[in-house]
Amino acid sequence: MPLVLQGKMLRFLETRTLRPLGSTKEIRLSLQVMAATCVDLERRVAEGAFRRDLYFRIAMLPLVIPPLRDREGDVRELLESFLKEFAMRLNRPCLQVTPEVEEALRHYAWPGNVRELRNLVERLYILRDREDGLVRLGDLPEEMLEPLPRECLEGTREGGLVQRLDDYERRLLREALEEAGGNRTRAASALGISRFALLRRLQRHALE
């Protein structure tokens, strides 16, 4: 949001009045404002890209929601909710997912956060070409299969590829730990995963 527009937003929040385009009269509104952002506003304030007074005006009751990659336990509930939502919207039977698919989605990093999961479910309904109503690993985009543990990929990929994926993940883990000086929290941040997810992968690769 440009700084000029930020100033106008601040004035509106403080006065609760606005002048519609083309009008000469201001009108008063009674409302509550809820704002959301995916950027670090405190850092933007320090950089001079976001007005400090506007930040403190909207940060009255901040709620910090971790990204989906750090909330593996929420993936299943959100998945079930979106499956039901699109079944009703498209007037189709509700799809079901295999345990392997659920495991794949729990391990995926979700760079697009909850919106990416919702878009995935919509895609599964739109591209559906079978009548059994069961979502299998082959229905997922390729990038969602790469982080899977080996046992989930067996039977769906050639053994050589499975081993290479395991070796690649093990090498990434080692490099991240070395660059972080053994600090697991920093290593997890560099890899874009939660500390819990890093510890689980270290245990699986016997790198603890």
N, C-alpha and C positions, 0 to 999 in steps of 0.2 A: 504494500500500500504506500503510495507516494506520501511524502511528509505533508504536502499541502492538504491532501485528503485526510490525513491523520488529524490535522488541526480541526477540520470540519467535523470529524467524528467526535473528537473530544468536546467540542462545543455542543453538539447534539446530546451527548451523554450527560452533560452538566445542566443543560437548560430544558431538555426533553421537548424542544421545539424545532420545527423545520419549516422551510418555505418550499412548497411544491414548485416544480419547474413551470415558469410562465405565470406564477401567481405573485401578487404583491402583499399577501397576508401570510403570517406565520400561524401554524397550527400546533397545538400542544398534544402530545401523545402520552398515554399511560401504559408503560410496558416494562418488561424485564429483559435484560440483554444477556445472552450466553454466547461467549466467544470461544473459538477453538483454533489451535494452531499446531503445526508439526515442526515449527522452528523454535530455536532457543531465543526467546524474546529478551531475556536478560543480556545475552551476548549482543543481540542487535541494538539494544539500548546503549551498551558500552561502545559499540562501533558508530553510534550516531545515526543509525538507519531507522530507529524507532523512537518516537517521542517518549521521554521518561514520564511526563505527566499523564500521557494516555495509558502507558503501561500500568502505573499505579491505580489509575481509574478503573481499569478492567480486571486487575488482579486482586479484586476484593476477596474472593473465595476460590483460590486456585485448586484444581483437581488434576493431579498428574497421573495419567493413564499410561502404563508401560506399553511398548509396541507388542504386537501379537507374538513375535518370536520369543519374547520373554514370558509369555503366558500360555505355555503349551496346554495347560489344563483347560483353557477356554476354547481351544480349537474345536473340540468335539461338540460342545454346546452350540457354538456359533454355526458349525456345519449343519447340525440337525435343524437349527432354526431356519437357515437359508434354504435347506432342502424342502422344508414344509412351505416356506414362503413362495418359492417358485412353482411348487406343485399346485398350489392354490391359484397362483396368478396365471399359469399356463394351462390350468385344468387338466393336469396329468397325474398319474399315480406317483406317489412319492418315491424317489430313488433311494436305494440303500447302498452302503459302501462296505467293501470287504475289510477285515481287520488289517490287511496289508496296506490298503489305501489310507485308512485312518492313521496308521503308523507313519506313512510317508508324509502326510499332512502335518503331523505333530513335529516331525524332524525338519520340515522346510523352514527357511529363514523368513519368509513373507516380507520381502522388501516393500511391497505395496500395502502392507498391513491388512486390516479387516476388509477393506474395499477389494483387495486382490482375491481374498477367499470368496467373497460374495460374487465377484465376476466369474470365478472358476465354476461355482455351482450353476450360475446361469448358462455358462458355456456347456456344461455337461448335459443340461436339459436340451439346449438348442441343437447340439450335435448328436443327440441320441439316435442310434440306428439299430438298437436291439430292443426286444420286448421283455427281457427278463428283469429289468429294473435294477440291475446290480452293477455298481461302478467298480471296475477292476483297475489294477495298476496301469494296464495298457491304455486306459482312458485319460490318464493324467498327462500333462505336458512333460516333456523329457527333463526339463530343468528341476522338476519336483522329485525326480527319482534319484538324482545324483547323491544327495546326502544320506540316503537310506543305509541302515545297517545291512551287512552282507546277507543275513538270514532272510531279510525281506525281499532281496533281489534274486535269490536262488530260484531257478525255475522260470524266471522272466527275462534273464539276460544270459549271454554266454559266460561260462566260468572265467575265461580270461579277462573279460571286461570287469566282472565283479572284483577280481583280485586287483586290477589296476586302479579301480575306484577306491578300494581300501588303502592301497599303497599311497595314492595321491592324498587322501584325507590324512593319513598318518604323517606324511611329509609336511603338509600344511600345519598340522598341530605342532610338530617339532619346531618348525621355523618360527611360528608365532610365539612359542614359549621362549625360544632363544632371543628373539628380538625384544621381548618384554622382560628379559632378565629373570625368567622364572616366575614372574608375577602373573598369576592365572586370571585375575580380574582384568588386567591390561591386555592379556592375550585374547581373552574372550571378546573384549571390545574391538580389538583389531580385526578379529574374524567376523564380527557382526552377529555374534550369538550371545546368549546369556551365560553367566558363569556356571550355572547348573548344567546347561547343555554341554559346555566345554568339559566339565568334570565327568559327565557321562561318556563322552567320546574318548577321553583319556583312559577311562577304565576299560572301555571296550577294546582299545588298542594296546592295553597293558603299558601305558606310558605314565602312570602315576608315580 
